[in-house]
Amino acid sequence: MMLLKRLPDFREWIRETGEHDREKVGLLEGIVSIVVNVLIAGVKFFYGIAFHSISLIADGVHSLSDVISSIVVIVGFKISSRPPDEDHPFGHGRMELIASVIVATLLFVVGLEFLRDSIGKILKPEVTELSVLGIVIVGTTLFLKEGLARFSFFLGRTINSSVLIADGHHHRSDAISTVLVLVSLGFVQAGWPRADGIGGLIVSIFIMGTAIGLIRESASPLMGQNPAPELIDRVKEITLTHKEVIGVHDIVVHDFRSIYNISLHMEVDHAMSLCHAHDISDAIETEIQQSFPGWAIVHVDPVNRTHPKYAVVTAAIKGFINDYPFMATTHDIRIVGSDERFNIVMDINSVKTPERLNQIEDIRRQLNRLFPGSGIVVNIDPPVFGLKG
């Protein structure tokens, strides 16, 4: 009861510590994980060797691999906490992700090794016996691993750390594999000696599946994964709170885990003075950097909405969206010229596939029919998250 009463205080301590010293939280999770996993692996190895159970030994190695992963987590946090330097101006935050990839790769190799051993056990089964006491002792490790998984999830979600959450999944996979091992040993006692090898086979496949999942989760941000929708919405909100900003587009976010590099384009009236537009962009950059540590760059796009043809042209462009969804990304629409003779210039975010280029050419022809004699210029920008392109 006292522990439950103190949990909110502990959560607040973790949150505050994570804001100022993430390395300390990573070290806490790593040390607790190492101690618990060494204890669990020792129990599984003892009974696995004593009763010649390949599935139990495989499960013990799975537990021991978590010790290695915890060491990598500690090292990863230590490196990622280093400040920016001349060679790494955006900091070292992505080391957490690299550490996760290393752990997952080692785990996959372990799974392959036990896949081979388990197949051998199926081809040449051995009768194993495990005492009720042994089953009970091994079963208790399941609850220890689940508790450890929840502890890692708690820390990871409190400080928003993907590597700690991944380590929590690693711990939980060990708990699930222990369940499979106990079931297979039960079948062995019932007269199915190949069940131990089959259990080891299932565990090894489960280990490799977990490893592949961890690699995908960790590698995706390293390859430039889309930012969270909430982050994009927040950047838009900050920008559009300035009433003189007409629109915002081309939001690009580079997430270096500890530092963000954010750029965007804001639209303002073409008659606004350059100095005033610069002041607004500076203010937006400052506000974004207060919400997301790092750098923000705001590009200014002048827009003339006072041209007599602006309303009818934009309405025509919106009419294409149902047939061509990528036209929803249209921005920086400029009408240049007189009421009778003018050019339409617009930017869109889209891929440059042959099919898409043909669609854009078709849109240009349709606009020429709607506005005879006008020139149509479509600039294609790269696809940007949050826009249909």
TAPE-V402096 format. One record per residue. SS is DSSP state (2 for helix, 1 for strand, 0 for the rest). PSI is psi in whole degrees, -180 to 180 (999 if undefined). NEAR is the number of other ideal C-beta (glycine too) atoms within 12 Angstrom. Layout:
ss=(SS	SS)
psi=(PSI	PSI)
near=(NEAR	NEAR)
This chain:
ss=(0	2	2	2	2	2	2	2	2	2	2	2	2	2	2	2	2	2	2	2	0	2	2	2	2	2	2	2	2	2	2	2	2	2	2	2	2	2	2	2	2	2	2	2	2	2	2	2	2	2	0	0	0	2	2	2	2	2	2	2	2	2	2	2	2	2	2	2	2	2	2	2	2	2	2	2	2	2	2	2	0	0	0	0	0	0	0	0	0	0	0	0	0	0	2	2	2	2	2	2	2	2	2	2	2	2	2	2	2	2	2	2	2	2	2	2	2	2	2	2	2	2	2	0	0	0	0	0	0	0	0	2	2	2	2	2	2	2	2	2	2	2	2	2	2	2	2	2	2	2	2	2	2	2	2	2	2	2	2	0	0	2	2	2	2	2	2	2	2	2	2	2	2	2	2	2	2	2	2	2	2	2	2	2	2	2	2	2	2	0	0	0	0	2	2	2	2	2	2	2	2	2	2	2	2	2	2	2	2	2	2	2	2	2	2	2	2	2	2	2	2	2	0	0	0	0	0	0	2	2	2	2	2	2	2	2	2	2	2	2	0	0	0	0	0	0	1	1	1	1	1	1	1	1	1	0	0	0	0	1	1	1	1	1	1	1	1	1	1	0	0	0	0	2	2	2	2	2	2	2	2	2	2	2	2	2	2	2	2	2	2	0	0	1	1	1	1	1	1	1	1	1	1	0	0	0	0	0	0	2	2	2	2	2	2	2	2	2	0	0	0	0	0	0	2	2	2	2	2	0	1	1	1	1	1	1	1	0	0	0	0	1	1	1	1	1	1	1	1	0	0	0	0	2	2	2	2	2	2	2	2	2	2	2	2	2	2	2	2	2	0	0	0	0	1	1	1	1	1	1	1	0	0	0	0	0	0	0	0)
psi=(-41	-37	-42	-39	-31	-7	-46	-38	-40	-42	-43	-38	-43	-44	-47	-40	-41	-31	-31	-24	78	-30	-37	-39	-42	-39	-41	-49	-41	-45	-46	-43	-43	-48	-49	-42	-35	-42	-47	-45	-39	-43	-47	-41	-44	-51	-31	-43	-41	-36	15	46	109	-36	-36	-38	-42	-42	-34	-41	-38	-44	-41	-32	-27	-28	-45	-44	-37	-36	-43	-38	-45	-48	-41	-44	-37	-43	-42	-22	-7	143	166	147	-173	-37	-22	76	-18	17	-170	21	-30	-4	-28	-42	-41	-40	-40	-40	-41	-48	-46	-37	-44	-40	-39	-40	-41	-43	-40	-42	-44	-18	-44	-47	-37	-38	-40	-38	-31	-41	-35	79	150	141	124	150	138	127	160	-39	-42	-42	-42	-43	-46	-38	-34	-26	-27	-47	-34	-42	-39	-39	-40	-39	-46	-34	-43	-42	-43	-49	-44	-43	-29	-40	8	57	116	-32	-36	-37	-40	-39	-34	-42	-36	-46	-42	-36	-33	-40	-42	-41	-33	-39	-45	-39	-47	-38	-44	-39	-33	-40	-36	-45	-25	3	19	80	-29	-12	-30	-45	-40	-41	-44	-36	-45	-43	-43	-40	-40	-41	-47	-37	-41	-42	-45	-42	-41	-40	-44	-43	-37	-35	-29	-48	-32	-30	5	41	147	141	165	141	-34	-34	-45	-44	-39	-41	-42	-44	-45	-43	-45	-7	-18	109	-23	-5	121	-39	168	139	180	47	120	130	123	114	111	21	-55	-19	139	146	108	131	153	164	131	142	132	164	138	-21	-8	141	150	-40	-42	-42	-38	-41	-42	-45	-39	-42	-41	-43	-44	-44	-38	-42	-24	-30	-32	110	136	-139	148	138	125	119	139	127	117	135	131	100	7	-8	137	-28	0	-48	-46	-35	-47	-35	-41	-41	-43	-28	-17	-12	-38	-43	-29	86	-29	-17	-11	-16	2	134	174	48	124	134	115	121	-168	-177	-35	-40	115	163	145	121	132	157	144	157	118	159	160	58	157	-41	-44	-39	-37	-39	-42	-39	-38	-40	-40	-42	-41	-39	-35	-35	-36	-35	79	137	-7	151	136	118	120	113	128	114	159	152	142	142	139	-5	143	104	999)
near=(6	8	9	10	9	12	16	13	14	21	20	15	21	31	22	17	23	30	18	14	20	40	30	23	40	39	26	32	47	37	23	32	43	29	20	33	41	26	25	41	36	21	33	46	26	21	36	39	20	21	28	24	42	44	51	47	37	47	51	38	38	48	45	31	43	50	35	31	45	40	28	38	51	34	27	39	42	22	29	37	28	23	17	20	11	7	9	19	15	26	28	29	36	32	34	46	39	28	39	44	32	30	41	38	25	31	43	29	21	37	35	23	25	38	30	21	29	40	22	21	35	26	16	16	27	21	22	36	20	32	15	15	14	27	29	16	26	43	29	23	41	32	21	32	39	26	23	41	34	24	34	43	25	28	40	33	20	29	36	24	41	41	47	45	31	43	53	39	37	47	48	31	42	47	38	27	46	43	27	33	51	35	27	39	41	24	25	33	23	15	13	20	27	27	32	44	39	30	41	45	33	32	48	41	26	37	41	32	23	38	36	22	23	40	26	22	28	39	24	21	27	24	16	18	21	21	26	19	14	16	28	29	19	27	39	29	19	30	38	24	19	30	10	24	30	30	29	39	38	35	42	32	35	30	33	29	37	32	26	31	29	38	26	36	34	41	34	34	24	23	15	24	15	14	11	19	28	18	19	32	32	20	23	37	30	18	23	36	22	15	22	30	22	27	23	33	25	36	29	34	31	26	32	27	22	15	24	15	29	27	15	21	32	27	16	27	35	19	19	29	19	11	14	28	19	31	35	23	37	38	34	35	41	31	34	22	21	13	15	11	15	27	24	36	30	37	32	39	32	31	21	20	14	10	14	24	18	14	26	32	18	20	31	28	18	23	36	19	14	21	26	14	17	28	20	31	22	36	23	26	27	18	22	31	29	27	29	19	29)
